[in-house]
Amino acid sequence: MKRNMSNLDRIIRVILAAVFAYLYFGGIVTGALGIVLLVLAAIFLLTAIVAFCPLYVPFKISTYKG
């Protein structure tokens, strides 16, 4: 996998993952929407760690300038 995410993109994803996890574990968002947010948080965190977003590939998007 070739890196296609900049550091800013990765930081934003980690922050969003933390917010989504807080909303779920804080009991603010529950039920099906809470589960969806938790799954999105996991996906955002995973893509931020590996610096690769599979959804960028079909659209030929890359925020990485290296």
NORRA-V405799 format. One record per run of one state. SS is the DSSP state (H for helix, E for strand, C for the rest). FROM is the first residue (numbers start at 1). LEN is the number of residues. If there is no record, write none. Layout:
<<SS | FROM | LEN> <SS | FROM | LEN>>
//
This chain:
<<C | 1 | 6> <H | 7 | 19> <C | 26 | 5> <H | 31 | 20> <C | 51 | 3> <H | 54 | 5> <C | 59 | 8>>
//
